[in-house]
Amino acid sequence: MLRITVTTGRVRTTVGLEGRLAGPWADELADCWKGLQAERSRGAIRIDLHGVTFIDAAGNALLRAMYEQGAELTATECMTRAIVDEITGRTQTRVAPKEVDV
């Protein structure tokens, strides 16, 4: 199941997602996205993946298409951040562990 919450502000529209972005739920989000694209004059569209627990191949392909059409993707959890980084081309920087003299 996927909960889609659309919040329209003066500067941007935020689409909050909670649950599984998979199978028929990816289709449901695609329909929502098409409707938002028709109202594009309302400014930027942010896709908030904070509450997403799983993304399948169809969900991943949809997020990539949305990003390529101008959506901003945000995520806070490890899995969703990695997917967003892959889609957007961002690289995660790793900090080398410090050596400690004992």
N, C-alpha and C positions, 0 to 999 in steps of 0.2 A: 504494500500500500504506500502511496505517496500523497502527502498533503502539500498543496500548492497555495501559498498566500501571497497575493499581489497587493503591494502598498504603493500608492502613487503620491509622490511628493512634488514640490514645486520644481526641483532640479532633476530628480531622477525617479524612476520606478524600480522598486525592489521586488524580486520574486524570491520568496523564502521557500525552501524545500525541506521537507522532513520525511524520512523513511527511505524506501528503496526506489532508486531511479533505474528501473528495469522493466523489460517486456512492455505490457500495455500501459504502464505508467509513463514510460518514455514517450509513447504516442500521445498521451494526455498532455504532457508538458509541451510537446511539439505543437499541438493545437493551441495551447495557451500562448506560446511564443508567436505563432502566426497572428493571433489577435493583437498582441502587443506591438508587433511590427506594423500593423495597419494604423496604429495610433502613435507612430514613431515621433510625432511632433512634440510629444510630452518630455523629451529629453533622453538622457542615458538610461540604459536598463542594466541593473545589477542582478546577477543570479547568486543568491546566498545559499551555499551548500552546507551550512553549519549543522543542520539536522539530518543530513543524508548518511545512511548506514551501509549502503551498498550501491554500486554502479556497475551495470553489465556493459557489454560491448555496444549495444544500441544506445544506452544512456551516454556512454563516452562519446560516441559518434555525434549524438545530438548536441552535447555540450561543445564539442569542437566546432560544429556548424554554427551554433549560436555565437561563439566567440568570434569566428570569422565574419559574422554579420554585425559585429559591434558590441556584443554583450560583454560586460565586465564580470568575471567569475571570482568569487571570494569563497574561501574555506578556512576553517580553523583546525579541523581534525587531521591527523597524520595522513590517512588514506586519501581523503578528498584533496588535501593540499598537494600531495604528490601527483594526483591526476590533473589538477589545475596547472601545476608547474609544467607537466608534460605537454599539455595543450597549448599553454601560452609561451612555451619556450624558455621559461624562467628556470634557472638552475639553483638547486639548493646548495648553499655553501656549508661546508663542513669545517668545523674547527678541530684542528689536530689536538689530541690530548696532550696535556703538559707533562713533561717528565718530572718526576718527583724524586729527589734524593732522600733515601731513608737511612 
